[in-house]
Amino acid sequence: MAARGTGPGGLAERYAAALFELADEKKELDRVATDLQSLNKAIADSADLQRLLRSPVLTRQEQSRAMAAILEKLGSGDTVRRFVGLVAQNRRLFVLRAMVEAFLAELARRRGEASAEVISAVPLDDRQRQAVTEALKRAVGGKVAVDLRVDPGLIGGLVVKVGSRLVDSSLKTKLQRLQLAMKGVA
C-alpha cells in the first residue's frame, strides 16, 4: 500500500483526481474532458510538443509560456489552462498525457462507460467509426467511449484495446507472425 501512488502512474492519478474534483465542483466535467481530449490529440500529433513535455533543459517559465500559447490556440477553458500551468510550474509535464488519460478513464468509469482505444492504419470515415463503435458496444454490453488513433506503421487492420483486453488484427502483426513462422521452417 505504501508504494501506491509513488511512480509516475500514481502521480498522474493524484493530479487527475484533483482535476476531476475541481471540474465536478465547477460543473465543467464535459468541457474539461473535451479540452483534455483536444490537448491529448495535439500531443499525439506533434513530436515537438512531446519533446517540450519531456525537456529538462527548458525552464518552468518557458514550459509554462509554451503550454499557455498552445492551450490558447486550442481554445481550452480556464480550468484546463490553470491545471496545465500548475503542472508546468511543478515540473510534471512529462506525466501530462498520463494525467489526461487518468482523468478521462475516471470520467468514463463514473458514467458507466468502458474506454476503448482503436488504432487504425488510416483515418476511419464516419461509417467505419460508427460500425466500430457499435461492434464495441455489443462486445462490451454497454456504453463505450472510443478513442480513435492513427498509426500508419500498422499497414492495415486495427488494434483495439478495451481495459486489459487487446485485439490486434493489424497487417504489421500478421506479417511479423508469418516472418517468425518462416524462420521456424527454414
N, C-alpha and C positions, 0 to 999 in steps of 0.2 A: 504494500500500500504506500510506503514511503517513496518508492520510485515513481509512482504515478504522477504524471504532470511535470516530470523533470526534463525530458528531452524536448526537442523542437515540436514534437507532436503534442505533448502536454501543454507547452507554451501556446501553441496555436489554439488549442481547445479553450484555454483560460481566456485569451483575448476574445475569441469568438463568442464565448458565453457572456462576457461583459458587454460586447456589442449587441448581442441578442437581447439582453435585459434592457438596455438603453433604447433600442429600436422598439421593443414591445411596449415599454413605458410611454414612449412618444407616439405610439400607434403608427409607426413607419416601417413595419416589417416588410411589406411588399416593395416599398420604394428602396429601402436599403438592399433587399435581395436583388432587385433589378440593377441597381448601381454596382453591386459587387459582381454580378454576372458580366456586366459590361467591362469592368476592370479586369476580371479574370480572363476574358476573351482578348483584351488588349495585351495582357502579359503573355498569353499563349502565342499571340501572333507577332510579337516583337522581340527579337533577340537582344536588341539594345535595351529595352525595358527590363528584360531578365537580368542583363549584366548590371543595370542600375540597382536592382534589388539586392544583388549579391556583393556589390563592390565595397570592399573595406577601405578603399582609397578615398572615396568621396566623404565629405563631412556631413554631419547631421543636417546642417543648414542647406547644403547643396541637394541632398536627397529630398529634403522637405520641399524645397522650391520646385524641384523637378516633378515630384509627385503632385504638388498643388496644381502645376500647369497641366499635367496630364488629366487630373480629375476635372479641372475646369473645362478642358476640351471635350471630355466625355459627358459633361453636363451632370456630374454627380451632385447629390444633395449635401447639405451641411453636415449631417450626421456622419456620412462616409468620409467627407473631407477632413473633419476633425479626428475621426478614428485613424485614418491613414497618416495624418500629421503626427498624432501621438505615437503611432508605431514607428514612424521615421525618427522622431526625436529619441525614442528608446532604443534605436539601432536594431530594430527587429524586422526590417523589411524583407530579410532573407526568408522569413516564415509567412509572409503575407498571403501567398497562394494557399497554404495550408489553413490559414485563418479563414479565408473566404470559403474554402471547401467545408470546413467545420461548421461555419455559420449556416451555409446552405443545407448541409446534412441535418443539422438540428431543426431547421425550419421545416424541412420535408418530414422528419420524424414526428414533430408535433402536429403536423397536418395530416398524419396518417399516410403519407406518400412514401413510396420506395424511390430511391435515387438510382438512376441508371446512366452509365456513360456509354455512348455509342461512338465508336471511331470508324470512319469510313475513308476510303482512298480518295474519293472525290466528294464535293458537297452534294448532299441529298436534296432533291427537289421537294416541293410541298407534298406531293402524293406519296413519295417514298418516306418522308418524315412521318406522315400520318400513319402509314402502314406499319412502320417500325414501332411507333408509339402504341398503336392498337395491339400489336403482337405482344409487346411487353406488358400491357395491361392484362391481357388474357393469361400470360405466363405467371405474372405476379399475383393476380387475383385482386387488383385494386388500383388505386391511383399511382401514377408513376411520373416523377419529374425526370425528364430526359435531357441530358447534356450532350449535345452533338459536337463532335470534333472531327477535324480532317487531318489525316496523315498520309500524304502521297506515297510514303515508303511501303504502305501495305499492298500496293499494286492493284488490288481489287478485293472485294468482300468487306466484311465487317468484323469488328471486335466489340463485344458487348459485355459490360461489367455491371452486375446488379448485386450489390452487397459484396459478399465474398465469392460469388459465382462469376466465372469468366467463360465466355463462349468466343473462341477465336476461329472464325471461318475465313480469315484473310488468305489471299493468294500467297503472300510472303511466307506465312507459316506453313502452308501446304507445300511450297517449294522447298523449304528447309527440311521438312519431314521426308520428302522424296529424296533429297540430297543425302540425308542420313541413311535412308534405306538402301540407296545405291552404293554407299560406301561399305555397307554390311555385305552386299552381294559380291563386290569386286574382290 
